[in-house]
Amino acid sequence: MDPEKIIRDPLWETIRLDTTAVRIVDTPEFQRLRYIRQLGFTHLVYPGASHTRFDHALGVYHLATTALRHLRERGGSPPEAWEGEELVPYAALLHDIGHYPFSHALEELETEPPPAHHEDVAHRFFASAALRDALAPLGLGAPERIHELIRGRSPIPLRGLVSGSLDLDKMEYLKRDARFCGVPYGEVDVSRLLQGLKLLRDPETGSWEVGVHEKAIAALESLLFAKYQMFRNVYWHHAVRAATALYKRLVEESVRAGLVAPDELVGPTDEELLYLISTRAHEDDGDVAERIATRWLPALRQRRLPKRALELTAADLAGRQVEDWAVGDSPWKRALEDDLASELGLERGEVVIDFPAKPQMFQLDLLVERRGGLVQRLDMEGLEGLLDLPRVAQELYSTARVLRVFTFERREVAAESVLDRITRPAGSA
């Protein structure tokens, strides 16, 4: 039997891995996460942000074991509320096993076929012999049941610890990202949140799920506002979005030109994918390959990022609604970007319209036990006198989003030339 291990962590200090966790961590599939940066290209802005999905996954496992201990100590829950408890720490450990190189960036693409979400791609890793062997002590169906937990489709009452409004992933990444970026925005009262967790019975369905006591609502607010501040100041920083735009475009064009097959995007580490694209681009004699090899890849590696040609805030967009097709990386938006590139004397692919979206930034759907013992559901309608988030949520979300036009060489773009093409009056069909 593999011995337990103790890992020193700069955030949580001591993380204890049990024997099953040790076997999982020792698989090639999990070790790959050492080489997937947690925050993609954020290290080009905040040099300390070189932490990885490996570090983060260990932290989420630690929070899962801590949360389960708090819930057990609290007591008062029947045996059926603990069904599947043994799977939760390992679902927490494996929740990011399917990540693409540079984390979330490629999930924004709308190519054909579109990249699946990393939680769905995880099934390829769960099919590996090494990972299945590591999970064997948990039972024959453990890989499938753990994958259901990760995808948020499990009937297990404790599923909310892995995927949901109060999942441990959010608590961990906000604290870790803020620490390594060196910013004060990710302050979350994790200890209070964990102590406030409760297994509660839904008053409508009678089923058990993870909820929180009313006393921990202030700590929940700290998580929601930390998330807002991190998106506004770190994740959606203009230079981070510029680097991400360049990376997405060179990957998309590599796939379109046949340099890389879509299936080859699943499995490589950050540097392996860039090396693969570089090697094949240098071997190919096409125009796209030449542009990738001599312009785009060197620009990314040397931090010569696309420039802001236009930047529009929520105030600038007042009274206008951005078309849905202009939010993602749809073929229609790509066509418009290439038209703009031609007008600006740039190559196809060298203009990017960026309007990041996170509709679930303030996602709320969990049970709350009030001080008098009443159990109520807290969702985006809020609870009067407890948390009235909906009044401010949309405004905060709007202020965090900035519509930018990036050009791979310095240019200026008139606001009207973009707004007339991708927006319509708010409220119009």
Number of C-alpha atoms within 10 A of each C-alpha: 6 10 11 13 12 12 12 10 12 11 15 15 9 13 18 16 21 14 15 19 21 17 20 22 22 13 17 13 18 22 15 18 27 16 19 23 25 28 22 24 25 25 17 18 16 15 12 15 22 19 20 19 25 22 18 23 26 24 25 27 27 21 26 24 17 16 22 21 13 16 19 14 9 14 10 11 15 10 7 11 18 18 13 18 13 12 19 24 27 25 28 27 26 28 25 23 26 24 29 27 24 23 22 16 18 25 16 19 19 15 17 11 9 12 19 17 16 20 19 15 18 21 16 12 20 21 12 13 11 18 20 19 14 19 22 14 10 15 9 11 11 20 24 14 20 26 20 19 27 25 19 16 13 18 15 21 20 23 25 20 26 28 21 17 20 24 18 24 23 19 26 23 21 19 22 23 25 19 18 17 21 14 14 12 23 26 21 22 17 18 14 15 23 23 18 23 23 24 25 24 20 18 13 8 7 9 13 21 21 23 27 23 20 21 16 18 17 14 19 23 15 18 24 22 19 21 23 22 20 21 19 19 13 22 20 21 16 22 20 20 23 26 24 23 23 25 21 18 22 23 21 21 18 21 19 15 16 14 20 19 12 18 10 11 17 20 19 19 21 19 13 13 20 18 14 14 22 19 13 17 25 15 13 15 10 11 11 19 24 15 17 22 21 13 13 22 21 13 18 20 12 10 14 17 23 26 21 20 20 17 17 15 14 16 11 12 17 10 12 18 15 17 14 11 13 19 17 19 21 15 14 11 20 20 13 18 22 18 17 24 19 15 10 17 12 17 17 15 23 23 29 27 25 22 19 18 16 11 9 9 17 21 15 19 16 19 24 28 22 14 10 7 10 9 19 18 18 19 18 16 14 16 15 9 6 13 18 15 18 15 12 9 17 14 11 16 19 14 13 21 19 22 19 22 25 28 27 23 18 11 16 14 16 9 14 9 10 17 16 10 13 19 16 15 12 12 8 7 5
